[in-house]
């Protein structure tokens, strides 16, 4: 069947990006999208940011007319139940099968649920339905306790504060975002939330979730709503059952090919071979967008490899930033600019090598930061205007 029938499983940004790129690159064959959610593909950052905060209505990446114009068969509200590699087909929960010449797995990830008594009563945030339920449950004075002080937990805390709720963040580490930003910037973000009235409990573990209360190592915390945000696990079950190689994600090469050359993976689910950083799985908007495009080009036999630096952004109160690279908590943070005023640039260095850069409240410089990442620099060369 060759490439005359491509099936995309998953309906997030990676899927939408791949479909757009396939048509833009000249693919004219049959193209089918299979997505579990009833929604058309959409970008997830809005769920913890503008949509949850009430600043923006929910929007899919493209409307139905766009998919019709691109001649895409869209099967939303449909679950792929099995992949038959021998016969080149995908089984659906409708009882139907869809043949493929090539297949893209963009199945994303699912929120982790730690083994805490009562965790089944807590909310998670992954889908627009999750965001709607959370938004509808919040009113002025509602106590929203977020277990986990990562990006989702902190963005939710900022968004529900805008809705008049009392936000509480419970984090097991010494600082929020310790793994991503290190201790200095982690404390900066924790202090930011505290200034806005968010209760931030660090070095605190959750022992149980009970009606109206979260029991922790630091005592009882009253809670009207509990949200678990302790990370996400890649949705590899479909790929694993089909016999594809999996690890912490679906294992793919630098062109996003799986262990079967007809099958590709992109986005949150892909454990991809980065050309300089090695195997890497990234759960961010920019990566889903770019990997969707790369997967499309690879399926069509065109040039391209996974060689860009990881990038993400966040908006929390007056803290708006872009980050590029991949640092560790052990890297030295070098700060330049007005840190107290949240207009500064942060660099991370391992020895002289710049491992990451972050612009906070200073714009149109991220491309320059991207150029610095991976190069050696004297700290005196690192300024607030790279």
N, C-alpha and C positions, 0 to 999 in steps of 0.2 A: 504493500500500500504506500510505501515511501513516506514522504511528508505531506501527502494529499489529505490527511486527516489528523489534526492536532487537537488533543483534549487537554484542558487545563482544569485541574482539581484544586479548589480553593477559591475564595472570592474576596481576597483582601487587595491591598495595593500592589503586591508583586504580580498577582494574576492580571489585574487591570493594566498594569504597565507592560506586561508581556504581550497581552492581546493588542494593545495600541502599537507596540513596536513591530509585531508580526505583520500587521497590515501596512504600517509605514515602510517596512523593509521589502514589501512587495509580495508577501505570501498571499495567495489567492485561493487556497484550498479550504476544505471544510474546517471550521473552528468551533469548538464546543466548550462552554464554561459550565462547570458543576460546582455549586456552592451550597453548603448546609443551611446557611441563614436565608431567611426570606428576602433579605435586602440585596440590592445590587452591590458590587464591590465598593468599599469605602475606605477612607483613611482613618486609622484608629486614634491618632493623637487628639482629635477633636473630642473624644469621649471623656477624657480626664481634664480637658482644657475648656475651650469655648462653649461646647455644647452643654457640658455638665454645669458650668458657671452661669448658663442662661444668656450668654452673649451672642449665640448664633444657633440657628436651626440646623438640624442634622442634614447633611448632604452626601449623596453617593459621589464617587469619583466621576461617573458619567451617567447620563439618564438612559432610559430605554431606547429613545430615538437614536442615540449614538451607537448602541449595540446593533440596532437594526440597520443603520447606515453601513456599519462595518461587516454586516452579514455574519453575525455571531449567534449561534444557538445558545441561549441562556437558560440554564436549568437551576434556578434558585430554589431554596427549600428542598433540596435534593442531596442525599448523602451517597457518596461513592462507598460501596461496601467491600469491594475486592478488585484487585488488579490481576488480570490473567496475562502474564508475560508471554506464555507460549502461543496464545491466540491473538495477542494484541488487542485486548478489550478491557473495558471497565464495567463492572456490575454496579447497578444502582439500587437503592432501596425501593424504587418503583417496580422492580422486577425486570427492568429493561437492561440491555447492555449497549455500550457505545464503543465502536471500534476505533483504534488509533494507529497511526503510523508513528507518531511521536507523542510523548506525554510529558506534561509539566506538573510537578507536585508543588503546590504553593499552599500547603495545608496549615501553615502557621503554628501556633503554640496554644496551650491551654493553661490557665492559672493553676499554680501548684496549691494544694491544700495540705498543710502540715497536719500531723497526727495529734491534733489538740481536741480534747473532749468538747463537744458542742460545736465543732467547726462547721458542721452541716447547716447550722442556723445562720452562718455569716454570709455576706455577699462577696462576690468577686466582680472584677471589671475587665471584660474582654470584648463584649459585643455591645451594639447599640441598645439592645433590649436590657442588658445589665445597666447601662448608663441611664436609661429611662426609668427603670425601677428605683435606682438610687436617687435620681433627681426628684422623682415624685414623692419619695419618702422623707426628703429633707424639708424642713421649715425652720423659721426663726427659733433659735434656742435648742434645736435638735443636737444631741451629742453624738458625733460621728467618730468612732474609734477605728483608726487604720492600723492594722498589724503589718508592719513593714515600712521602713523609712527610705525606700528607693524612689525612683522617678514617679511611678504611678501613685504610691502612697502620699508623697509630698504634693504632687499636682492636685490630687483629690482634696487634700487638706486645704490648699489654697482656694480651690473652686467652691467647696462647700462653705468656707468662711465667707466668700462673696455672696452666698445665698442666706447668710445670717446664722449659720450653724456654728456650734462650738466644735472645732476639730481637735482631735487628739491623735498623736502618732506614737506608736510603741515600736521601738527598734532594739534588737538584741545587741547590735554592735555599739562601740563607744561613740559613734557619730552617725547620723544619716549619710548615705552616699559614700561611706568610707572606702569601699572598693573602687568606686568610679572616680572620686575626686580627691581622695586622701584626707588626712585629718584636718588640715588647715581650712580647706574650702568646705569640708563637711560641717565643721563648726560654724563657718560663716552662714551656711544655709540654715542650720539649726537656729542660730540667733535671729535670722530674718523671720522665721516662722514664729519664734517666741515673741518678737516685737509686734506681730500681728495677732497675738492672742492664742496662738496654737499651743496646746500642751505637748511638749516633746519629752518623751521618756526614753532615755538611752540606757544601754546595758540592762535591758529589761526583757525577760522572757515571759511568754504567755503560758499559763498553766491550764486554763479552762475558759470557755465562753458559756455564760449562763444568762438566763433572761434578765436584762437590765444591767448586767455587769460583766466585765472582763477580769478574771482573776490572774494576777501577774506576780512575778517575783518581788515586785515593789509594792504589792498590796492590791486592793480592789479598785478598779476604774469604772465608774458608772458609764453606761453606754446605751443609747437608743438604737443605734445602727452600728454593726461591726463589719468592716470591709477587710478581707484578707488580701494583701498585696505583697507576697513574698517571692515573687518571680514566676516564671512560666516554663513549662516543659514542652519541648517540640513534639508536634503531633506526628509521630513516626509509625504508628500501628499499621496503617495501610501499606506503607512501604516495606516494613519488616515482614508482614504476612506474605507479601509478594516475593520475598527472598532478596530484596535489595539490601546493600550494606548500610547499616545504621550504627550510630554511636550516640553522642549528644546532638542528635539531628541526623538527617539523611546525608550520608557521606557523598560529597561530590568533588570533582576536580576543579581546576582554575577556570574551566569553561562551564561549570555547573552541571556536568554530566555525572550521572550515578554509575553504579557498577553495571547497569544495562545501558548500552550506548543510545538506545531509543528514548530513555527516560531522563529527565532533568529535574532539578529542584531549585527553588529560589525563595528568598525571604526568611522569615523567622525560623523555618524548619530546616534550612540548609546549613550543614556543617561543611563549609566550603574551603578549599585550599587557596588561601591568599598567597600571592606571589612572593611576598616578603615576610608576612606575619605568620604563615603556616595555617593549619586548620583553625577556622574561625566561624563562630555562629553569632550573628548580630541581630538583635531584636529592635531595630529602629527604622523609622520612616524612610530615611535616605537610602538605606541598604535595600529595602524592599523595592523601592523605585528603580534603583540601578541594576539590581540583580534580575528584576523582571525583564529589563531591556537586554541585559547580557544573555539571559536564557533564550530570548527570542532570536538574537543574532546567532547564537551557537546552534540552535535547532536548524537554522537556515544555512549553516556552514560558513558564516561570516566571521571576521576577525573580532577579537575581544577577549580579555581575561580579567579575573578578579584581582585588581591591583590598586583600588582606591582606599584611602584611609577611612575608618569608621567615622561617622558624623551623627550628631544628634543635637536637638535644641530643647529648651524648656522655657516656660513662662510661669513664674510663681511670684505673686505680688509684684514688687518692682524689680525682681530679679529675672531678667530676660537674657538668655545667653545661647551661644552656639559653641559646640565643642567638636574638635577634630583630632583624631589620633587614638592612642590606646595606652594609657598610663597605668601604673600600679600604685598602691598606697605607699610603697617604699620610695618612689620617685620624689625628687625634691621639687616643691612648688615654688615658682618665682612669680611674684605679683608685681604688676606695673600699672600705675594709674590711681584713681580714686576708689579704693576698696570700700570705704564706708558709704560712699555715694552710689555704689553699684555701677560704676563706670570704669572698668578696668580690664586688663588682659592678664590671664594666668598662663604660665608655661610650666610644663613638667619636664624635668631632665633626669636622665640616668647617666651619671658622669657628665659628659658634655653633650650627649645626644638628646635632642628634643623629642620626647615621646608623644606629647600632646599639647594642644593650645586651646584656650577658651576665651572668647570675647564676650564680655558682660556689659550690656548697655552701650557698646561701641560697635558700629555696623560697617559693613562693606570691607571688612578686613579678613574674613575667614579664609578666603582663597590664599591670601598671603601667609596665614598661619599654616594652611595645608602644605604650602611649599617648604616651610621650615621643618615640619615633622619628618623625622628620620635623618636630619642633618645635624652636624655638630656646631655648637655655638658657645661663645663666651657669654656668661650671664649679662655682662655689660652691653652686649649687642641686642639683648631682648628688651624691647621698649613697649610703651603703650600705643605706639603707631608702627606696627611691623612693616 
